[in-house]
Amino acid sequence: MTDKALVQIPAVHNGVISKLYYAKGDIAKVHAPLFAMNVNGDTSVAPISISEQTAEQVVEVEAPLENSGDPHLDDFILPDIGEGIVECEIVEWLVEEGQHIVEDQAVCDVMTDKALVQIPAKYSGIVEKLYYAKGDVAQVHSPLFQMRLQSGASSSQVPAPTVIAASKSLELEKSAPVIKKAQSAIQTIINDKAVASPAVRRRAREMDLDIKCVPGSGKNGRIYKEDLARFIEEKTSITTPDNVTPRSIAMSENSSDHVEPIRGIKAVMAKLMTESVSTIPHFTYSDEIDLTQLIALRGDIKEEYKKQGIKVTMMPFFIKALSLAIKEYPVLNSKVNDDCTELKYFGDHNIGMAVDSKVGLLVPNIKQCQNKNIVDIAQEVSRLSDSARTGRVSPEDLKGGTITISNIGAIGGTIATPIINKPEVAIVALGKLQHLPRFDDQGNVVSRAIMQVSWSGDHRVIDGGTIARFNNLWKDYLENPSKMIMAMS
């Protein structure tokens, strides 16, 4: 478990595990030994053990020469990238044949039926051959690309450092020149690889920038999106009209038809939506909600929470109010079996948010909303929204949803007929916020913040009266935030 996701670590070689360096629950360090193994059953090779006496004397040295410095070709096998996933589409290669890469460098973006995943390199070396072209479908556990590993150090190719435990008898002064030389060469490789997140790298490619040329303003030269914009501005400011040549764009006189395969998340969405509308009798219920008081409450607290790094939008209030209403009407948080003979009521309120990402429709869900306050939910909304928009939401965040909110108003819609996210039994679409004239209690026309909402329900287990009463309770919490706060206590 990292600070972002649960990750499975595969074995690199065949062999027998002889020692585990950590117990369950321990914290392991990246690039530190995880376990020892006898490769290919060679029991004569003793595993390296790091004792308490030698733990402080771990140093980086050059890898031993196994093949007298001869480079060695190795196929990178596409690892498991999610439960039940057997293939993925190559969305983009981030390297090219002949390019030198370093350990953990992003090699390609692949699209599964659940998310966009970035594949890192396991070793340093030179990319010899790419087995797939952009748009091809690669099979899990099959070779993805071939790379040339170099055991012997040279001026142009430096191996990844091997971390070993040094005994107290090791003459550090004697080995210092070797260590310094290796560290210097390794630092050269690291410096050649710009420090930036995948999102920033993608943005640089979209802007046709060599990210290595962009000076970073962050720690250790980390590059942010603002650095890209600043670099473009500086580059533009030194370009005079005299040296700018107009570029003509050749337009084809005759357009032609083309065929595009439906793959990945879009293919899964097509299958699920077709199954939903063909097996679930949908019905729609619409209403409007006056959010004037809720907007005022949010305005009072959002700046204070912003100082704490917490972004409070309207969505956390919608989600928490929905969870409170589910307590009174649990049938909205249920699942019906295929032959409609049993109804399963979920104890947890795992409320999903439909996100219009660049890879298609994604519906991550916030787990156990019944046990979270609005601030907790706000933090989860920010995390999941950011991940989903880039297509990099984890499979765990996509599983186990029990009811869904779709915010069509974010792109301008008011009324919708949303399709239920099977096996759930209900979904609500939020329209855009509009300031409309309404009558107050004295009959005066006033401006109010109005939002249209549209429900779709599974008519096999939910009738119109049930969803109307459920909506009225949800609406009451949103129109009168004090009632929501009291219900949370």
Protein Blocks (a to p, Z undefined) as FASTA:
>chain_A
ZZkbccddddfbgcddfbdfbdehiacdehiafbdcdehhiakbccddddfklmmmcccd
ddddfkgopacddddddddfbehiabdcdfbdcbdehiacdehiafbdcddfkbccdddd
fbgcddfbdcbdehiacdehiafbdcdddfbacfkbccddddddddfklcfklmmmmmmm
mmmmmmmmmmmpccddfklmmmmmmnopafklpccfbehhiacfklmmmmmmmmmmmpcf
klpccddddddfbdcddddddehjllmmmmmmmmmmmmmccddddddddfklmmmmmmmm
mmmmmmnopacdfklmmmmmmmmmmmmmmmlmccddfkopaccddfbdcdddddddfkbc
cddddehkllpcfklmmmmmmmmmmmmmnopacfklmgoiabdcddfklnopabdcdddd
dfbfbdcddddddddddddfkopacddddddddddddfklpcfklmmmmmmmmmmmmmmm
mlmmmmmZZ
